[in-house]
Amino acid sequence: MKRKLSLAAILLAATPLAQAATETLDEVVVTASRTEQTLAQTLSHTTVITRKDIEASQAADVPALLKGLAGVEVYQSGGTGKQSSLFMRGTNSSHTLVLLDGVRIGSATAGTTQIDQLMLDQIERIEVVRGNVSSLYGSEAIGGVIQIFTRRGKGAPSFNGSVGAGSHNTRRASAGFGGEMKDTAFNVQLSKFKTDGVSAIDPAVASNVNPDKDGYDNASVTVNVRHAFGDANSLSASLFDSDATNQRDNSGFFASATDVHNSVAHIRKFAAVSENRLGENWQSRLQLSRGMDDTQNFLNGVPDMMNGAQFKTTSDLLLWQNTLAVGESDMLVIGLEKLKQQVASSTQYTRTSRTDDSLFAGYSGYIGAHQVQVNLRQDRYSDFGTANTWLVGVGHALGEAWRVTANMATAFKAPTLNDLFYPFTDYGFGYSYSGNPDLKPERSRNLELGAHFAHEGQRLDVVYFDNRIRDLIVINTLPASTMVNLNEARIDGVELTYNGQFGDTGVNVAATWQDPRDAQTGQALLRRAKHFSTVGVTRSIGALRAGAEWQHSGSRTDVDINIFARTELDAYDVVNLTANYALGGHLELSARVDNLLDKDYMPAHGYSALGRTLFVGLSYR
């Protein structure tokens, strides 16, 4: 580790998250407790990515930005826009809850969220909370919660815009207008991203693959408006729409080297929120929202019935949350949620909808010298029953700079509609698949211990976690396959984050050591490295901000794309560079080089990683 740190220290950098070195402890977050609190008060290991960090990174989409975080692994299968695997603290991709402005936009069939369809031109900030927080948000939050906030209007109305171009015929443009006029804040943001890409699956590795380039084309829009009625009440509405066309590959026995696979992905979100002060110490939030995940698959220009021509999930949520101030610093949260998910698909499911009625309560505050957080929640699902979850966290300050924390919490993951109700399908050659309506939800218990230091522009977080997941949902053996509650997983490890600012130089370190494994067999969980880390250094010299980051991922186990046997993927190291130069007149010139050393590696077996790429942009703010 000493050798790698010394290598990174000589790099002058502008890393995707190195600007987090300037992150202040009075940054206000809401995801860790469902109430406003400063970053220094969060008892769960929390990271905030601000708009300033996003602009400095020059990254295009959410997966590229999350790669630099401790405890978060992201692998994209073939470049920008391609399917992402997200593993938070070594849990499954379906074990992280992703919210967009508090709205679920995930798939009830696949159980995951298409974060690869979220372009950063539309994003204001991201809050990442690690660990079990089902007691706050319900299903999926076994590994943690990622809440993404779209851009809002602030200050005098103003225009922003950017254009850029780069390798693989990549083009990117965005424009927006927003601000505040008396009691009304508004923002409209448009963005366009298009790239020719590379072959998503490497034809030198996998069989029967079309070697053509697999491009990606995304158009997105965000609209937000909020009107305040005095200091205590407001009404707001927000709209998000991402419309993307994605070329992809297939391989193996059923594929052909001349096949052309396309998918069209629509991610939409609408929310209306009424915030009202119903008493001197009583704040109410009433939210009505709809999130939609719609994917359509095509093979050679016609609907791809073999892989499912369409999967569309609509999630309607009614939320009423009440926050009560108790004393000078204590907060009590009480609320209810009613969620209905409806699936429309070319696949004939035996059941196409589910409901979840939830009650939750939480307390955060101080008891003597100790900080305390307690949360309770009950979810009642229409298709498998009741899930009760809880969280207890404590913190204690050791002088002005040091703080220690401890959390214990439970979480659960509802079986997907694919897991429960996928119809019997005969694929021929003796292979078949069907859902299992008798599945139980996955349940987990997590222990977390942390030590935190913050003083004079430096912040250090060292967190130990131990997560045990029972009734893990896995597929049984071929050829007649279904889903079963079989294995128990255990994941323990240590996360380290360091952010320091030394004059005009910023240093950012994020490292994770973990052991994600099947508790019964000891086998490693797929696509999860036992060690991964990012080190970056930033330097500002007048109008120039420049630098680099080094990303390391250890070896990990995957499944061979050709023969479906377990295989080992090699460790890899990637160096990225960025530079931003203020031209004056609100103009900024930027450049980003990814994979500077042109490393050849596989994020997942058989899939291509982009080689060295360059992107140059011009922005007006």
C-alpha positions as CSV (number, residue, x, y, z in Angstrom):
1,M,0.0,0.0,0.0
2,K,2.9,2.4,0.7
3,R,4.2,2.0,-2.8
4,K,0.8,2.8,-4.3
5,L,0.3,5.9,-2.1
6,S,3.6,7.3,-3.1
7,L,2.8,6.9,-6.7
8,A,-0.4,8.7,-6.3
9,A,1.2,11.5,-4.3
10,I,3.3,12.7,-7.3
11,L,0.2,13.1,-9.5
12,L,-1.2,16.6,-9.8
13,A,-4.9,16.0,-10.0
14,A,-8.5,16.8,-10.6
15,T,-10.1,13.5,-9.8
16,P,-13.9,12.8,-9.9
17,L,-14.1,13.1,-6.2
18,A,-11.0,15.0,-5.2
19,Q,-13.1,18.1,-4.8
20,A,-14.7,16.3,-1.9
21,A,-11.5,17.3,-0.1
22,T,-13.1,20.7,0.3
23,E,-16.3,19.2,1.7
24,T,-17.2,21.0,4.9
25,L,-18.7,19.3,8.0
26,D,-21.5,21.7,8.1
27,E,-22.8,20.4,4.7
28,V,-26.5,19.6,5.3
29,V,-27.8,16.1,4.4
30,V,-31.2,14.6,4.8
31,T,-30.8,10.9,3.7
32,A,-29.1,9.5,6.8
33,S,-32.0,10.2,9.2
34,R,-34.8,11.6,7.0
35,T,-34.3,15.0,8.7
36,E,-31.8,17.8,8.1
37,Q,-28.5,17.3,9.9
38,T,-25.0,18.3,9.2
39,L,-22.5,15.8,7.8
40,A,-20.7,15.9,11.1
41,Q,-23.9,14.6,12.9
42,T,-24.5,11.6,10.7
43,L,-24.1,8.2,12.5
44,S,-24.0,6.1,9.4
45,H,-21.0,6.5,7.1
46,T,-22.2,9.1,4.7
47,T,-20.7,10.9,1.7
48,V,-22.0,14.0,-0.1
49,I,-21.1,14.8,-3.7
50,T,-21.9,18.4,-4.5
51,R,-22.5,20.2,-7.8
52,K,-19.0,21.6,-7.5
53,D,-17.6,18.1,-7.3
54,I,-19.6,17.0,-10.3
55,E,-18.4,19.9,-12.5
56,A,-14.8,19.4,-11.4
57,S,-15.0,15.6,-12.3
58,Q,-16.2,16.2,-15.9
59,A,-17.7,12.7,-15.7
60,A,-20.7,12.0,-17.9
61,D,-22.9,9.7,-15.9
62,V,-23.6,8.6,-12.3
63,P,-21.6,5.3,-12.4
64,A,-18.4,7.1,-13.4
65,L,-18.8,9.4,-10.4
66,L,-19.5,6.7,-7.8
67,K,-16.4,4.6,-8.7
68,G,-14.2,6.8,-6.5
69,L,-16.1,6.1,-3.2
70,A,-15.1,3.8,-0.4
71,G,-17.4,0.8,-0.1
72,V,-18.8,1.3,-3.6
73,E,-17.9,-0.9,-6.7
74,V,-19.3,-0.1,-10.1
75,Y,-18.7,-2.1,-13.3
76,Q,-20.2,-1.0,-16.6
77,S,-20.4,-3.7,-19.2
78,G,-19.0,-2.0,-22.3
79,G,-18.8,1.7,-21.7
80,T,-21.1,4.7,-21.0
81,G,-24.8,3.8,-21.0
82,K,-24.2,0.1,-20.7
83,Q,-25.6,-2.0,-17.9
84,S,-24.0,-1.3,-14.5
85,S,-23.3,-3.6,-11.7
86,L,-23.4,-1.7,-8.4
87,F,-22.1,-3.4,-5.2
88,M,-22.2,-1.4,-2.0
89,R,-20.3,-3.0,0.8
90,G,-20.1,-6.2,-1.1
91,T,-23.9,-6.7,-1.3
92,N,-25.8,-7.6,-4.5
93,S,-26.7,-4.9,-7.1
94,S,-30.3,-5.3,-5.9
95,H,-29.3,-4.5,-2.3
96,T,-28.8,-0.8,-2.8
97,L,-31.9,1.5,-2.9
98,V,-31.6,4.4,-5.3
99,L,-33.9,7.3,-5.0
100,L,-34.3,10.3,-7.3
101,D,-35.6,13.3,-5.4
102,G,-37.1,10.8,-2.9
103,V,-38.8,8.7,-5.7
104,R,-38.2,5.1,-6.5
105,I,-37.3,4.6,-10.1
106,G,-36.2,1.0,-10.0
107,S,-37.5,-2.1,-11.7
108,A,-39.9,-4.4,-9.8
109,T,-39.0,-7.2,-12.2
110,A,-35.2,-7.0,-12.3
111,G,-34.9,-5.5,-8.8
112,T,-32.2,-2.9,-9.8
113,T,-32.1,0.7,-10.8
114,Q,-30.7,1.9,-14.2
115,I,-28.2,4.4,-12.8
116,D,-26.4,4.1,-16.1
117,Q,-29.2,6.1,-17.6
118,L,-28.7,9.1,-15.3
119,M,-26.6,11.9,-16.8
120,L,-24.7,14.2,-14.5
121,D,-25.8,17.4,-16.3
122,Q,-29.1,16.9,-14.6
123,I,-27.8,16.3,-11.1
124,E,-27.4,18.8,-8.3
125,R,-26.0,16.5,-5.6
126,I,-25.7,12.9,-4.4
127,E,-25.9,11.6,-0.9
128,V,-24.6,8.1,-0.2
129,V,-25.4,6.4,3.0
130,R,-23.8,3.0,3.7
131,G,-25.2,0.2,5.8
132,N,-28.6,-1.1,6.6
133,V,-31.2,1.7,6.5
134,S,-34.4,-0.3,5.7
135,S,-35.8,1.1,8.9
136,L,-35.9,4.5,7.2
137,Y,-36.7,3.5,3.6
138,G,-37.9,-0.1,3.4
139,S,-36.8,-2.8,0.9
140,E,-33.5,-2.9,-0.9
141,A,-31.5,-0.9,1.7
142,I,-29.2,-3.8,2.7
143,G,-26.0,-2.3,1.4
144,G,-27.2,1.3,1.7
145,V,-29.1,4.1,0.0
146,I,-28.0,6.5,-2.8
147,Q,-30.2,9.5,-3.1
148,I,-29.8,11.7,-6.2
149,F,-31.1,15.2,-6.3
150,T,-31.8,17.0,-9.6
151,R,-30.8,20.6,-10.2
152,R,-32.7,23.4,-8.5
153,G,-33.0,27.1,-9.2
154,K,-31.0,29.4,-6.8
155,G,-30.2,33.1,-6.7
156,A,-30.9,35.5,-9.6
157,P,-32.2,33.8,-12.7
158,S,-29.2,32.7,-14.9
159,F,-28.3,30.6,-17.8
160,N,-25.8,27.7,-17.9
161,G,-24.5,25.7,-20.9
162,S,-21.8,23.3,-22.0
163,V,-20.6,21.6,-25.1
164,G,-17.8,19.0,-25.6
165,A,-16.4,16.2,-27.8
166,G,-14.0,13.4,-27.4
167,S,-12.9,9.9,-28.3
168,H,-15.2,7.4,-30.0
169,N,-17.0,10.3,-31.6
170,T,-18.5,11.3,-28.2
171,R,-20.6,14.4,-28.2
172,R,-22.1,16.1,-25.2
173,A,-24.2,19.3,-24.7
174,S,-26.4,20.8,-22.0
175,A,-28.3,24.0,-21.4
176,G,-30.3,25.2,-18.5
177,F,-32.0,28.3,-17.1
178,G,-33.1,28.8,-13.5
179,G,-33.1,30.9,-10.4
180,E,-35.5,32.6,-7.9
181,M,-38.1,35.3,-8.6
182,K,-39.6,36.6,-5.4
183,D,-41.2,33.5,-3.7
184,T,-40.8,31.2,-6.7
185,A,-37.7,29.1,-7.5
186,F,-37.5,27.3,-10.9
187,N,-35.0,25.4,-13.1
188,V,-35.1,23.8,-16.5
189,Q,-32.2,21.7,-17.7
190,L,-31.7,19.9,-21.0
191,S,-28.9,17.6,-22.0
192,K,-27.8,15.4,-24.9
193,F,-25.1,12.7,-24.9
194,K,-24.1,10.5,-27.8
195,T,-21.2,8.2,-28.5
196,D,-20.3,5.6,-31.0
197,G,-18.7,3.4,-28.3
198,V,-16.9,0.1,-28.8
199,S,-18.1,-3.4,-29.0
200,A,-19.7,-4.1,-25.7
201,I,-18.6,-7.7,-25.6
202,D,-15.0,-8.4,-26.6
203,P,-15.2,-10.7,-29.7
204,A,-11.7,-11.9,-28.9
205,V,-13.0,-13.4,-25.7
206,A,-16.6,-14.4,-26.3
207,S,-18.1,-16.5,-29.0
208,N,-20.7,-15.5,-31.7
209,V,-20.4,-11.8,-31.0
210,N,-21.1,-9.0,-33.5
211,P,-17.9,-7.1,-33.5
212,D,-19.5,-3.8,-34.5
213,K,-19.4,-0.7,-32.3
214,D,-22.2,-0.4,-29.7
215,G,-23.2,3.2,-29.4
216,Y,-25.3,5.1,-26.9
217,D,-27.7,8.1,-27.3
218,N,-29.3,9.9,-24.4
219,A,-31.6,12.9,-24.2
220,S,-32.7,14.1,-20.7
221,V,-34.7,16.9,-19.3
222,T,-35.4,18.1,-15.7
223,V,-38.0,20.7,-14.6
224,N,-38.4,21.9,-11.1
225,V,-40.6,24.7,-9.6
226,R,-41.2,25.6,-6.0
227,H,-43.4,28.4,-4.6
228,A,-43.2,29.5,-1.0
229,F,-46.1,30.8,1.0
230,G,-44.4,32.8,3.7
231,D,-41.6,31.2,5.7
232,A,-43.5,28.0,6.7
233,N,-45.3,26.6,3.7
234,S,-44.5,25.7,0.1
235,L,-45.7,23.7,-2.9
236,S,-43.3,22.2,-5.4
237,A,-43.4,20.0,-8.5
238,S,-40.6,18.2,-10.4
239,L,-40.3,16.3,-13.6
240,F,-37.4,14.2,-14.8
241,D,-37.2,12.3,-18.1
242,S,-34.3,10.3,-19.6
243,D,-34.8,8.7,-23.0
244,A,-32.0,6.6,-24.3
245,T,-31.2,4.2,-27.1
246,N,-28.5,1.7,-26.4
247,Q,-26.8,-0.8,-28.7
248,R,-25.6,-3.9,-26.9
249,D,-24.3,-7.4,-27.6
250,N,-25.2,-11.0,-26.9
251,S,-23.0,-14.1,-27.1
252,G,-23.0,-17.8,-26.7
253,F,-25.0,-20.7,-28.3
254,F,-28.1,-18.6,-29.0
255,A,-26.3,-15.6,-30.5
256,S,-25.1,-14.8,-34.0
257,A,-22.1,-12.7,-35.1
258,T,-24.5,-10.7,-37.4
259,D,-27.2,-10.0,-34.7
260,V,-27.9,-6.4,-33.9
261,H,-29.2,-5.9,-30.3
262,N,-30.8,-2.6,-29.3
263,S,-32.7,-1.4,-26.2
264,V,-34.7,1.7,-25.5
265,A,-34.7,2.8,-21.9
266,H,-37.1,5.4,-20.4
267,I,-36.6,6.6,-16.8
268,R,-39.3,9.1,-15.7
269,K,-40.1,10.7,-12.4
270,F,-42.8,13.1,-11.3
271,A,-43.3,14.4,-7.8
272,A,-45.6,17.0,-6.2
273,V,-44.7,18.0,-2.6
274,S,-46.5,20.2,0.0
275,E,-44.4,21.3,2.9
276,N,-46.3,22.9,5.8
277,R,-45.7,24.0,9.3
278,L,-48.7,22.7,11.3
279,G,-47.4,23.9,14.6
280,E,-44.5,25.8,16.2
281,N,-42.5,22.5,16.3
282,W,-44.3,20.5,13.7
283,Q,-43.3,20.3,10.1
284,S,-45.3,18.2,7.6
285,R,-44.3,16.9,4.2
286,L,-46.9,15.4,1.9
287,Q,-45.6,13.8,-1.3
288,L,-47.3,12.3,-4.2
289,S,-45.0,10.8,-6.8
290,R,-44.6,8.4,-9.7
291,G,-41.4,6.7,-10.9
292,M,-41.2,4.7,-14.1
293,D,-38.6,2.3,-15.5
294,D,-39.4,1.2,-19.0
295,T,-37.0,-1.0,-21.1
296,Q,-37.8,-2.3,-24.6
297,N,-35.5,-4.8,-26.2
298,F,-35.0,-5.4,-30.0
299,L,-33.2,-8.0,-32.0
300,N,-32.4,-7.1,-35.6
301,G,-35.1,-4.4,-35.6
302,V,-38.0,-6.5,-34.2
303,P,-39.0,-7.1,-30.5
304,D,-36.7,-9.5,-28.8
305,M,-39.1,-12.1,-27.4
306,M,-36.3,-14.4,-26.2
307,N,-35.0,-11.8,-23.8
308,G,-38.3,-10.1,-23.1
309,A,-39.5,-7.4,-25.5
310,Q,-40.6,-5.0,-22.8
311,F,-40.4,-4.6,-19.0
312,K,-42.2,-1.5,-17.6
313,T,-42.5,-0.7,-13.9
314,T,-44.6,2.1,-12.6
315,S,-44.2,3.0,-8.9
316,D,-46.8,5.2,-7.3
317,L,-46.0,6.5,-3.8
318,L,-48.0,8.5,-1.3
319,L,-45.8,9.8,1.6
320,W,-46.8,11.7,4.7
321,Q,-43.9,12.6,6.9
322,N,-44.1,14.6,10.1
323,T,-41.0,16.0,11.8
324,L,-41.4,17.2,15.4
325,A,-38.8,19.3,17.2
326,V,-38.4,18.0,20.8
327,G,-36.3,20.4,22.9
328,E,-33.4,22.3,21.4
329,S,-31.7,19.6,19.4
330,D,-33.9,16.5,19.3
331,M,-36.1,15.5,16.4
332,L,-38.9,12.9,16.2
333,V,-40.0,11.6,12.8
334,I,-43.3,9.8,12.2
335,G,-44.7,8.9,8.8
336,L,-46.5,6.5,6.5
337,E,-46.0,5.4,3.0
338,K,-48.3,3.7,0.5
339,L,-46.5,2.2,-2.5
340,K,-48.1,0.5,-5.5
341,Q,-46.0,-1.0,-8.2
342,Q,-47.5,-2.1,-11.5
343,V,-45.8,-4.1,-14.3
344,A,-46.6,-4.0,-18.0
345,S,-44.6,-6.5,-20.0
346,S,-44.6,-8.7,-23.1
347,T,-43.8,-11.5,-20.6
348,Q,-47.0,-13.0,-19.2
349,Y,-46.5,-12.8,-15.4
350,T,-48.9,-14.7,-13.2
351,R,-49.2,-11.5,-11.1
352,T,-48.3,-8.0,-12.3
353,S,-48.8,-5.7,-9.3
354,R,-47.9,-5.4,-5.6
355,T,-48.6,-2.9,-2.8
356,D,-46.6,-2.0,0.3
357,D,-48.1,-0.1,3.2
358,S,-45.5,1.2,5.6
359,L,-45.3,2.9,9.0
360,F,-42.0,4.4,10.3
361,A,-40.8,6.4,13.2
362,G,-37.4,7.7,14.3
363,Y,-35.7,9.7,17.0
364,S,-32.4,11.6,16.6
365,G,-30.8,13.8,19.3
366,Y,-28.6,13.8,22.4
367,I,-28.8,12.0,25.7
368,G,-26.2,13.6,27.9
369,A,-22.9,13.5,26.1
370,H,-24.1,10.8,23.7
371,Q,-25.7,11.3,20.3
372,V,-28.5,8.8,19.6
373,Q,-30.5,7.7,16.6
374,V,-33.3,5.1,16.7
375,N,-35.5,4.1,13.8
376,L,-38.4,1.6,13.5
377,R,-40.4,0.6,10.4
378,Q,-43.0,-2.0,9.4
379,D,-43.7,-2.8,5.8
380,R,-46.7,-4.9,4.7
381,Y,-46.4,-6.4,1.2
382,S,-49.4,-7.8,-0.6
383,D,-47.4,-10.8,-2.0
384,F,-45.2,-12.0,0.9
385,G,-46.3,-10.5,4.2
386,T,-44.8,-8.3,6.8
387,A,-41.2,-7.1,7.4
388,N,-40.1,-5.3,10.6
389,T,-36.8,-3.4,10.7
390,W,-34.9,-1.3,13.2
391,L,-31.8,0.8,13.7
392,V,-29.9,1.9,16.8
393,G,-27.0,4.2,16.6
394,V,-24.9,6.1,19.1
395,G,-22.0,8.6,18.8
396,H,-19.7,10.2,21.3
397,A,-17.3,13.1,20.8
398,L,-13.7,12.7,22.1
399,G,-12.6,16.3,22.3
400,E,-13.0,18.7,19.4
401,A,-11.5,16.6,16.6
402,W,-12.4,13.0,17.3
403,R,-15.7,11.2,17.3
404,V,-16.6,7.5,17.7
405,T,-19.9,5.9,16.4
406,A,-21.6,2.5,16.6
407,N,-24.7,1.2,14.7
408,M,-26.7,-1.9,14.6
409,A,-29.5,-2.3,12.2
410,T,-31.6,-4.8,10.3
411,A,-32.8,-4.7,6.6
412,F,-34.7,-6.7,4.1
413,K,-35.0,-7.1,0.3
414,A,-38.4,-8.0,-1.2
415,P,-38.3,-10.7,-3.8
416,T,-38.7,-9.3,-7.3
417,L,-41.7,-10.1,-9.5
418,N,-39.2,-12.1,-11.6
419,D,-38.2,-14.1,-8.6
420,L,-41.8,-14.8,-7.6
421,F,-44.0,-14.9,-10.6
422,Y,-41.9,-15.3,-13.8
423,P,-43.9,-17.7,-16.0
424,F,-42.6,-21.1,-16.9
425,T,-40.4,-20.7,-20.0
426,D,-38.9,-23.5,-22.0
427,Y,-35.8,-22.4,-23.8
428,G,-35.3,-25.7,-25.6
429,F,-32.4,-28.1,-25.3
430,G,-33.8,-29.2,-21.9
431,Y,-33.4,-25.7,-20.3
432,S,-36.3,-24.0,-18.5
433,Y,-37.0,-21.3,-15.9
434,S,-39.9,-20.3,-13.7
435,G,-40.5,-18.0,-10.7
436,N,-41.1,-19.3,-7.1
437,P,-44.1,-17.7,-5.3
438,D,-43.0,-19.3,-2.0
439,L,-39.9,-17.2,-1.7
440,K,-39.2,-15.3,1.6
441,P,-37.6,-11.9,1.6
442,E,-33.8,-11.6,2.2
443,R,-33.0,-10.3,5.6
444,S,-29.8,-8.9,7.0
445,R,-28.3,-7.6,10.3
446,N,-25.4,-5.1,10.1
447,L,-22.9,-4.0,12.8
448,E,-20.9,-0.8,12.2
449,L,-18.1,0.8,14.3
450,G,-16.5,4.0,13.3
451,A,-13.8,6.5,14.3
452,H,-13.9,10.0,12.7
453,F,-11.5,12.9,12.8
454,A,-12.2,16.4,11.5
455,H,-9.9,19.4,12.1
456,E,-8.5,22.3,10.1
457,G,-9.5,21.2,6.6
458,Q,-8.8,17.5,7.2
459,R,-11.3,14.7,7.6
460,L,-10.7,11.0,8.3
461,D,-13.3,8.2,8.6
462,V,-12.4,4.6,9.4
463,V,-15.4,2.3,9.6
464,Y,-15.6,-1.4,10.3
465,F,-18.8,-3.2,9.1
466,D,-20.1,-6.8,9.5
467,N,-23.2,-7.6,7.5
468,R,-25.0,-11.0,7.6
469,I,-27.7,-11.8,5.0
470,R,-29.9,-14.8,5.4
471,D,-32.5,-16.3,3.1
472,L,-30.3,-15.1,0.2
473,I,-32.2,-15.6,-3.0
474,V,-30.2,-17.6,-5.6
475,I,-31.0,-19.6,-8.7
476,N,-30.8,-23.3,-8.3
477,T,-29.0,-25.6,-10.7
478,L,-29.6,-26.1,-14.4
479,P,-31.4,-27.3,-16.4
480,A,-34.8,-26.8,-14.7
481,S,-34.1,-23.5,-12.9
482,T,-36.0,-21.4,-10.4
483,M,-35.2,-19.1,-7.5
484,V,-34.8,-20.5,-3.9
485,N,-33.9,-19.2,-0.4
486,L,-30.8,-21.1,0.1
487,N,-27.5,-19.5,1.1
488,E,-26.4,-17.1,3.8
489,A,-23.9,-14.4,2.9
490,R,-21.5,-12.7,5.3
491,I,-19.6,-9.5,4.4
492,D,-17.2,-7.9,6.8
493,G,-14.5,-5.3,6.1
494,V,-13.1,-1.8,6.7
495,E,-13.7,1.4,4.8
496,L,-11.3,4.4,5.0
497,T,-11.8,7.8,3.6
498,Y,-9.6,10.8,3.9
499,N,-10.1,14.3,2.6
500,G,-7.5,17.0,3.2
501,Q,-7.0,20.6,2.0
502,F,-3.5,22.1,2.3
503,G,-3.7,25.6,0.8
504,D,-4.3,25.1,-2.9
505,T,-3.7,21.3,-2.8
506,G,-6.4,18.8,-2.1
507,V,-5.9,15.1,-1.3
508,N,-8.5,12.4,-1.5
509,V,-8.1,8.8,-0.4
510,A,-10.9,6.1,-0.5
511,A,-10.0,2.5,0.3
512,T,-12.0,-0.6,1.1
513,W,-10.9,-4.0,2.4
514,Q,-13.7,-6.6,2.5
515,D,-14.5,-10.3,2.4
516,P,-17.9,-10.9,0.6
517,R,-18.5,-14.6,0.8
518,D,-21.1,-17.4,1.0
519,A,-21.2,-18.2,4.7
520,Q,-21.8,-21.9,4.1
521,T,-19.3,-22.7,1.3
522,G,-16.8,-19.8,1.8
523,Q,-16.9,-19.0,-1.9
524,A,-16.4,-15.4,-2.9
525,L,-19.5,-13.5,-4.1
526,L,-19.2,-12.7,-7.8
527,R,-17.6,-9.5,-9.2
528,R,-16.5,-8.2,-5.8
529,A,-12.9,-7.4,-5.1
530,K,-11.5,-7.9,-1.6
531,H,-9.6,-4.6,-2.0
532,F,-10.2,-1.5,-4.1
533,S,-9.1,2.1,-3.6
534,T,-8.8,5.5,-5.2
535,V,-6.2,8.2,-4.5
536,G,-6.3,11.7,-6.0
537,V,-4.5,15.0,-5.6
538,T,-5.7,18.4,-6.8
539,R,-3.8,21.5,-7.3
540,S,-5.0,25.0,-8.2
541,I,-2.6,27.4,-9.8
542,G,-4.2,30.7,-10.6
543,A,-7.0,30.0,-13.1
544,L,-5.9,26.4,-13.6
545,R,-7.1,23.4,-11.6
546,A,-5.3,20.3,-12.6
547,G,-4.4,16.8,-11.5
548,A,-5.0,13.0,-11.6
549,E,-6.4,10.0,-9.8
550,W,-5.3,6.5,-9.5
551,Q,-8.0,3.7,-9.2
552,H,-7.1,0.2,-8.1
553,S,-9.3,-2.9,-8.1
554,G,-8.1,-6.2,-6.8
555,S,-8.8,-9.6,-8.4
556,R,-12.4,-10.9,-8.3
557,T,-14.4,-14.0,-9.2
558,D,-16.8,-13.9,-12.1
559,V,-18.6,-16.3,-14.4
560,D,-17.0,-17.2,-17.8
561,I,-19.2,-15.7,-20.5
562,N,-18.7,-18.8,-22.7
563,I,-19.0,-21.8,-20.4
564,F,-20.7,-20.3,-17.3
565,A,-18.0,-21.7,-15.0
566,R,-16.4,-19.6,-12.2
567,T,-13.3,-17.7,-13.3
568,E,-10.9,-15.2,-11.8
569,L,-10.5,-11.7,-13.2
570,D,-7.1,-10.0,-12.9
571,A,-6.6,-6.9,-10.7
572,Y,-6.2,-3.7,-12.6
573,D,-5.0,-0.1,-12.1
574,V,-6.3,3.0,-14.0
575,V,-4.9,6.5,-14.0
576,N,-7.2,9.4,-15.0
577,L,-6.3,13.1,-15.5
578,T,-8.4,16.2,-15.6
579,A,-7.8,19.9,-16.0
580,N,-10.1,23.0,-15.7
581,Y,-9.1,26.5,-16.8
582,A,-11.2,29.6,-16.1
583,L,-11.2,31.8,-19.2
584,G,-13.1,34.6,-17.6
585,G,-16.6,35.9,-18.4
586,H,-18.1,32.8,-16.7
587,L,-16.4,30.5,-19.3
588,E,-14.4,27.5,-18.4
589,L,-12.3,25.1,-20.6
590,S,-12.0,21.5,-19.4
591,A,-10.3,18.3,-20.4
592,R,-10.4,14.8,-19.1
593,V,-8.2,11.8,-20.0
594,D,-9.5,8.4,-18.8
595,N,-7.3,5.3,-18.6
596,L,-4.1,7.4,-19.4
597,L,-1.9,4.3,-19.6
598,D,-4.4,2.5,-21.9
599,K,-4.7,-0.5,-19.6
600,D,-6.6,-3.5,-21.1
601,Y,-8.8,-5.0,-18.5
602,M,-12.3,-6.6,-18.1
603,P,-14.8,-5.1,-15.8
604,A,-16.8,-8.3,-16.2
605,H,-15.8,-11.4,-18.0
606,G,-16.0,-11.0,-21.7
607,Y,-17.0,-7.3,-21.6
608,S,-14.9,-4.5,-23.0
609,A,-13.5,-1.6,-21.1
610,L,-12.8,1.6,-22.9
611,G,-9.1,2.2,-23.6
612,R,-7.5,5.6,-23.3
613,T,-10.1,8.4,-24.0
614,L,-9.9,12.1,-24.2
615,F,-12.8,14.5,-23.8
616,V,-12.6,18.3,-24.1
617,G,-15.4,20.7,-23.1
618,L,-16.4,24.3,-22.8
619,S,-18.9,25.5,-20.2
620,Y,-20.7,28.7,-19.3
621,R,-21.9,29.2,-15.7
